[in-house]
Amino acid sequence: MNPALNELLARHTVAATTAPRVRSRVTVPPLPKICKTITQAIPHNAHGEDRIRFLADQVNSLLDKDRTALHEMVEAFVKYMLEIDASDIDAGGPGCNGKIWYRVHGDKMPYPEMGEYTEDETDALFLSILNKNQMAVLFEEYSVDFSFQLPTFSPDEPRRRFRATVYFDYDHLGLNMRAITDKVRPMKSLGFHPLIERSLMFQHERDGLTLVTGVTGSGKSTTLDAVVDANNEDVAAHIVVIGKPIEYMHKSKKCIVRHREVGKDVRTFKEGIVQALRQDPDIIIIGEMRDPTTISAALEITDSGHKVFSTLHTSSAVESIDRIIGEYPSDEQERIRNRLADVLRGIISQKLCPKIGGGRVLAKVVLWMTSSARAAIKNNNTGEIYQMMWEGGAQGLITMEQDLYRLVKQRLITPETAMDYANNKKRLAQLLM
């Protein structure tokens, strides 16, 4: 390790630690009696999906006051998230052992103070927050995604919204909710090179596809919301956001911002993209390119001269390119490779790393398309792109290893954390020497 870096690291030895548990002012109400009543009425011979369908029928037939009592129980669990600054809640099914689990600063743990519940009881609670259409999707697809909002009592009170999933977990129902921030991060805080910031703005670059990639929980939505907000404050235009579910709700500023939730406002991502062509948009946000149908529609709308942003669940820029091409049969891949090379503007691939002293910090890959990168995609030589990013710092390009090294030098993460999160550990080791 070079002497300067060794001296810098010697000045601090504090390792990232698990944040202390925060005690909440939220009072968890007792389980409503109606919940016990309907779960005790389940026929002994009802198992699996039949058992859940019986409970769904019972919940749908409840009086408003009884269903509201179940709903408020779930709201209490969710309010606790805000008190302890949790990013996620998990509950229900055999996996949770009857407890309510929260993820705080990256660590997911049970919180016994929230009570303990049988699997049938959590099944009934979760069904109470679904409408009939969402229940129909649950029984058809064995999972349903939707947005959840805590009630507000005045126009000035901030709306606290959550991305929610209810799904079958070994004959019962599991629930995950992720907190959606009520504030958008300024794009400046994401640490992009000025050339990259300029390219993300509609005023300076009016077309092309930009991807924000990363695993679940890597902050993709936060980055996209920052880009939307920056454009919303910068130029008179029309932004269409297509998501499943819609997370942050942008208020129109200089732009008209429309939000279309898949499953509620439009049936599929593809239909939302096709319909957007008739809505006179300038910028289209596609929540996720998860299948060839959506990818093809995204490429088509980009071809038509729009600025498009979307996400993928991949951990590097090169993997993102290979994933898109690999979604197609081999006899179509050359055509898609050429089409992607023509419309792709850039890829931002990110991870959230444990920060020294608690919390997490963003590390990212940035690939912005050059003539050499386009040629590498068209010639099926994507392996060459890593070296282009390594040498492209003057244009704002950066590899994950270079950005992790930057975070180590700034004493935001430890060298051990950097190595854990590196895509190319050999290259990072060279930087740390």
C-alpha positions in Angstrom: 0.0 0.0 0.0 1.4 3.4 -0.9 2.8 5.4 2.1 0.4 8.4 1.7 -2.7 6.1 1.7 -1.3 4.0 4.6 -0.8 7.2 6.7 -4.3 8.4 5.8 -5.8 5.1 6.9 -3.8 5.0 10.1 -5.5 8.2 11.2 -8.8 6.4 11.6 -9.5 2.9 12.7 -13.2 3.2 13.3 -15.1 0.4 11.6 -18.6 0.7 10.3 -20.9 -0.6 13.1 -24.5 -1.5 13.4 -26.5 1.5 14.4 -28.0 1.4 17.9 -31.7 0.4 18.0 -34.0 3.4 18.4 -36.9 3.3 20.8 -40.1 4.6 19.2 -43.0 6.7 20.4 -45.3 4.7 18.3 -47.8 2.6 20.3 -48.7 -0.7 18.8 -52.4 -1.3 19.3 -53.6 -4.7 20.4 -54.5 -7.1 17.6 -58.2 -6.3 16.7 -60.6 -8.9 18.1 -62.1 -9.3 14.6 -58.8 -10.6 13.4 -59.0 -13.5 16.0 -62.6 -14.0 15.0 -62.0 -14.6 11.3 -58.8 -16.6 11.7 -60.5 -18.9 14.2 -63.3 -19.5 11.6 -60.9 -20.9 9.0 -62.1 -24.5 8.2 -59.6 -27.1 9.4 -59.4 -28.7 6.0 -58.5 -25.4 4.3 -54.8 -25.2 3.4 -52.6 -23.2 1.1 -54.3 -21.0 -1.4 -57.8 -22.2 -0.3 -57.0 -20.9 3.2 -55.9 -17.5 1.9 -59.0 -17.3 -0.3 -61.3 -18.0 2.7 -59.6 -15.2 4.6 -59.9 -12.9 1.6 -63.7 -13.5 1.5 -63.9 -12.8 5.2 -62.0 -9.6 4.9 -64.0 -8.4 2.0 -67.3 -9.0 3.9 -66.2 -7.1 7.0 -67.9 -3.9 8.2 -65.9 -0.7 7.4 -65.0 -0.2 11.1 -63.6 -3.7 11.4 -61.6 -3.6 8.2 -60.3 -0.1 9.2 -59.1 -1.6 12.5 -57.0 -4.2 10.6 -55.7 -1.6 8.3 -54.6 0.7 11.2 -52.7 -2.2 12.7 -50.6 -2.4 9.6 -50.2 1.4 9.6 -48.8 1.2 13.1 -46.1 -1.2 11.9 -45.3 1.2 9.0 -45.2 4.3 11.3 -42.6 2.5 13.4 -40.4 2.5 10.3 -40.3 6.2 10.2 -39.5 6.4 13.9 -36.4 4.2 13.7 -35.3 5.4 10.2 -35.8 1.9 8.7 -35.7 1.4 4.9 -37.8 -1.8 4.9 -40.2 -3.8 6.8 -40.7 -7.6 6.4 -43.5 -9.6 8.1 -45.7 -12.6 7.7 -45.1 -16.2 6.5 -43.1 -18.9 8.3 -39.8 -17.1 7.6 -40.5 -14.2 10.0 -41.2 -16.4 13.0 -44.2 -14.4 14.0 -42.2 -11.2 14.4 -41.9 -7.9 12.5 -38.5 -7.3 11.0 -37.0 -3.9 9.9 -33.9 -3.0 7.9 -32.0 -0.2 9.6 -28.7 1.1 8.0 -28.5 -2.1 6.0 -29.1 -4.7 8.8 -32.4 -6.5 8.9 -33.5 -7.7 12.4 -36.7 -8.6 14.3 -38.2 -6.1 16.7 -40.0 -8.0 19.4 -41.5 -4.8 20.8 -43.9 -4.8 17.8 -45.6 -7.9 19.0 -45.8 -11.5 17.8 -48.5 -12.9 15.5 -49.6 -16.2 14.0 -49.3 -16.7 10.2 -53.1 -16.6 9.8 -53.2 -13.3 11.7 -50.7 -11.6 9.4 -52.4 -13.1 6.4 -55.7 -11.3 7.4 -53.8 -8.0 8.2 -52.1 -8.0 4.8 -55.3 -8.8 2.9 -57.0 -5.8 4.6 -54.7 -3.3 2.8 -55.5 -4.8 -0.7 -58.4 -3.7 -2.9 -60.3 -6.3 -4.9 -58.2 -5.8 -8.0 -55.0 -6.2 -6.1 -56.4 -9.4 -4.5 -57.2 -10.7 -8.0 -53.6 -10.1 -9.1 -52.3 -11.8 -5.9 -54.3 -15.0 -6.7 -53.3 -15.0 -10.3 -49.6 -14.2 -10.0 -49.0 -15.2 -6.3 -47.6 -11.7 -5.8 -48.8 -8.1 -6.1 -46.9 -4.9 -6.1 -48.6 -1.6 -5.1 -48.0 1.7 -3.4 -49.1 2.3 0.2 -49.6 5.7 1.8 -50.1 6.7 5.4 -53.2 8.9 5.9 -52.7 12.7 6.1 -54.9 15.0 8.0 -54.0 18.4 6.5 -52.8 19.7 3.1 -49.5 20.8 4.6 -48.7 17.4 6.1 -46.1 15.5 4.0 -47.3 12.3 2.2 -45.4 9.3 3.4 -45.5 6.7 0.7 -44.1 3.1 0.5 -43.4 0.6 -2.2 -45.2 -2.6 -1.1 -45.3 -6.3 -2.1 -47.6 -9.0 -0.8 -46.7 -12.5 -1.9 -47.2 -16.1 -1.1 -44.6 -17.6 1.2 -45.1 -21.4 1.7 -49.0 -21.3 1.9 -49.1 -18.0 3.8 -48.5 -14.3 2.9 -45.4 -12.3 3.3 -45.1 -8.5 3.2 -42.3 -6.2 2.3 -42.6 -2.4 2.3 -39.8 0.0 1.3 -39.9 3.6 2.5 -40.0 6.1 -0.3 -38.2 9.3 0.7 -40.3 12.4 0.9 -37.4 14.5 -0.3 -35.4 14.3 -3.6 -31.6 14.5 -3.4 -30.0 17.3 -5.4 -28.3 15.8 -8.5 -25.1 17.7 -7.5 -25.0 15.4 -4.4 -24.6 12.3 -6.5 -21.0 13.3 -7.5 -21.2 13.1 -11.3 -18.6 14.7 -13.5 -19.9 18.0 -15.0 -20.0 16.5 -18.5 -22.2 13.7 -17.2 -24.5 16.1 -15.4 -24.9 18.1 -18.6 -25.7 14.9 -20.6 -28.5 14.0 -18.2 -30.3 17.3 -18.8 -32.9 17.5 -21.6 -31.8 21.1 -22.4 -28.4 19.8 -23.5 -29.1 16.3 -24.8 -32.6 15.7 -26.1 -32.6 12.0 -27.0 -31.1 8.6 -26.2 -31.4 5.9 -23.6 -29.7 6.2 -20.2 -29.7 3.2 -17.8 -29.4 3.3 -14.0 -28.5 -0.2 -12.8 -27.8 -2.1 -9.5 -29.2 -4.7 -7.2 -32.3 -4.2 -5.2 -31.8 -1.5 -2.6 -28.8 0.2 -4.4 -30.5 3.5 -4.7 -31.6 3.4 -8.4 -34.9 5.1 -7.7 -33.2 7.9 -5.7 -30.8 8.6 -8.6 -33.7 8.6 -11.2 -35.8 10.9 -9.0 -32.8 13.3 -8.7 -32.5 13.4 -12.5 -36.3 14.0 -13.0 -36.2 16.8 -10.4 -33.2 18.5 -12.0 -34.9 18.5 -15.4 -38.2 19.5 -13.8 -36.5 22.7 -12.4 -34.5 23.4 -15.6 -36.6 23.3 -18.7 -40.2 23.6 -20.0 -41.0 20.1 -21.1 -43.3 17.0 -20.4 -42.1 14.1 -18.3 -44.0 10.8 -18.2 -43.1 8.4 -15.4 -44.2 4.7 -15.9 -43.6 2.6 -12.8 -44.7 -0.5 -10.9 -45.5 0.9 -8.4 -45.0 4.7 -8.6 -42.7 5.7 -5.8 -41.9 9.4 -5.4 -44.6 11.7 -6.7 -43.1 14.7 -8.4 -44.9 18.0 -8.4 -44.9 19.8 -11.8 -42.5 22.8 -11.8 -41.2 23.9 -15.2 -42.3 20.5 -16.5 -45.6 18.7 -16.6 -44.9 15.5 -14.7 -47.4 12.7 -15.2 -47.3 9.4 -13.2 -48.7 6.2 -14.6 -48.7 3.1 -12.4 -48.7 -0.2 -14.1 -51.6 -2.3 -12.9 -53.6 0.8 -12.0 -53.3 3.5 -14.7 -52.0 1.2 -17.5 -51.9 -2.5 -17.9 -48.3 -3.2 -18.8 -45.0 -1.3 -19.2 -45.2 -1.9 -23.0 -48.6 -0.4 -23.2 -47.5 2.6 -21.1 -44.6 3.1 -23.4 -46.6 2.8 -26.6 -49.3 5.1 -25.2 -46.7 7.7 -24.2 -46.0 8.2 -27.9 -49.4 9.8 -28.2 -49.0 12.0 -25.2 -46.4 14.4 -26.6 -43.6 13.6 -24.0 -40.1 14.9 -24.0 -38.7 12.6 -21.3 -39.9 9.1 -20.5 -39.0 7.2 -17.3 -39.5 3.4 -17.5 -39.4 1.9 -14.0 -37.7 -1.3 -15.1 -36.8 -3.0 -18.4 -37.5 -6.5 -17.2 -38.3 -8.5 -20.4 -37.7 -8.4 -24.1 -41.1 -6.9 -24.8 -40.4 -3.9 -22.5 -36.8 -3.6 -23.8 -38.0 -3.5 -27.4 -40.6 -0.9 -26.6 -38.0 1.2 -24.9 -35.6 1.0 -27.8 -38.5 1.9 -30.2 -39.5 5.0 -28.3 -35.9 6.1 -28.0 -35.5 5.6 -31.8 -38.4 8.0 -32.2 -36.3 10.8 -30.7 -37.2 10.9 -27.0 -34.9 11.0 -24.0 -35.5 7.8 -22.0 -34.3 6.6 -18.6 -34.8 3.1 -17.2 -33.3 0.6 -14.7 -31.9 -2.9 -14.8 -31.0 -5.3 -12.0 -27.3 -5.6 -12.9 -24.1 -4.8 -11.1 -21.9 -3.3 -13.8 -22.1 -1.4 -17.1 -20.7 -4.3 -19.2 -23.1 -6.8 -17.5 -26.0 -4.4 -18.3 -25.2 -4.4 -22.0 -24.7 -8.2 -22.1 -28.0 -8.7 -20.2 -30.1 -6.7 -22.7 -28.6 -8.5 -25.7 -28.9 -11.9 -24.0 -32.6 -11.4 -23.5 -33.1 -12.1 -27.2 -32.7 -15.3 -29.3 -29.3 -15.7 -30.8 -30.6 -15.0 -34.3 -31.8 -11.6 -33.2 -28.8 -10.5 -31.1 -26.8 -8.9 -33.8 -29.7 -6.6 -34.7 -30.3 -5.7 -31.1 -26.6 -5.1 -30.5 -26.5 -2.6 -33.4 -29.7 -0.9 -32.3 -28.6 -0.6 -28.7 -25.2 0.8 -29.7 -27.0 3.5 -31.7 -29.5 4.7 -29.0 -27.6 4.1 -25.7 -26.2 7.3 -24.2 -24.9 6.0 -20.9 -25.0 3.5 -18.0 -24.8 4.4 -14.3 -24.3 1.3 -12.2 -24.3 1.8 -8.4 -24.0 0.2 -5.0 -24.6 1.4 -1.5 -21.7 0.6 0.8 -21.6 0.6 4.6 -20.1 4.0 5.7 -17.6 4.4 8.5 -19.6 5.5 11.6 -22.9 4.2 10.3 -25.2 4.8 7.3 -24.4 4.0 3.6 -22.6 5.8 0.8 -23.0 5.6 -3.0 -20.3 4.0 -5.1 -20.9 4.0 -8.9 -19.7 3.0 -12.3 -20.3 5.6 -15.1 -20.1 4.6 -18.8 -20.9 7.4 -21.3 -20.9 6.3 -24.9 -18.0 7.2 -27.1 -17.4 6.1 -30.7 -15.0 3.4 -29.3 -17.7 2.1 -26.9 -20.3 1.9 -29.6 -17.9 0.0 -31.9 -17.2 -2.4 -29.0 -20.9 -3.2 -28.6 -21.5 -3.6 -32.3 -18.4 -5.9 -32.7 -19.4 -8.0 -29.7 -16.3 -6.9 -27.8 -17.9 -5.5 -24.6 -15.0 -6.8 -22.6 -13.0 -3.9 -24.0 -15.3 -1.3 -22.3 -13.9 -1.7 -18.8 -10.5 -0.4 -20.0 -12.2 2.5 -21.8 -13.9 3.5 -18.5 -10.6 3.0 -16.6 -8.9 5.5 -18.9 -11.8 7.9 -19.4 -11.8 10.0 -16.3 -11.4 13.2 -18.2 -14.8 12.5 -19.9 -16.5 11.6 -16.6 -16.1 7.8 -17.0 -15.2 5.8 -13.9 -15.0 2.1 -12.9 -16.4 0.8 -9.6 -12.9 0.2 -8.4 -11.8 3.8 -9.0 -14.8 5.1 -7.2 -14.4 2.8 -4.2 -10.7 3.9 -4.0 -12.0 7.5 -4.0 -14.3 6.7 -1.0 -11.4 5.0 0.8 -9.2 8.1 0.3 -12.0 10.3 1.6 -12.2 8.1 4.7 -15.9 7.3 4.0 -15.4 3.5 3.8 -12.7 1.1 4.9 -10.4 -0.7 2.5 -12.1 -4.0 3.5 -15.5 -2.7 2.6 -14.1 -1.5 -0.7 -12.8 -4.9 -1.5 -16.1 -6.5 -0.6 -18.0 -4.3 -3.0 -15.4 -4.3 -5.9 -16.4 -6.0 -9.2 -12.7 -6.4 -10.1 -10.8 -7.1 -6.9 -7.4 -7.4 -8.7 -7.7 -3.9 -10.1 -8.8 -2.4 -6.7 -5.8 -4.2 -5.0 -3.5 -2.4 -7.5 -5.0 1.0 -6.5 -4.7 0.2 -2.8 -1.0 -0.9 -3.0 
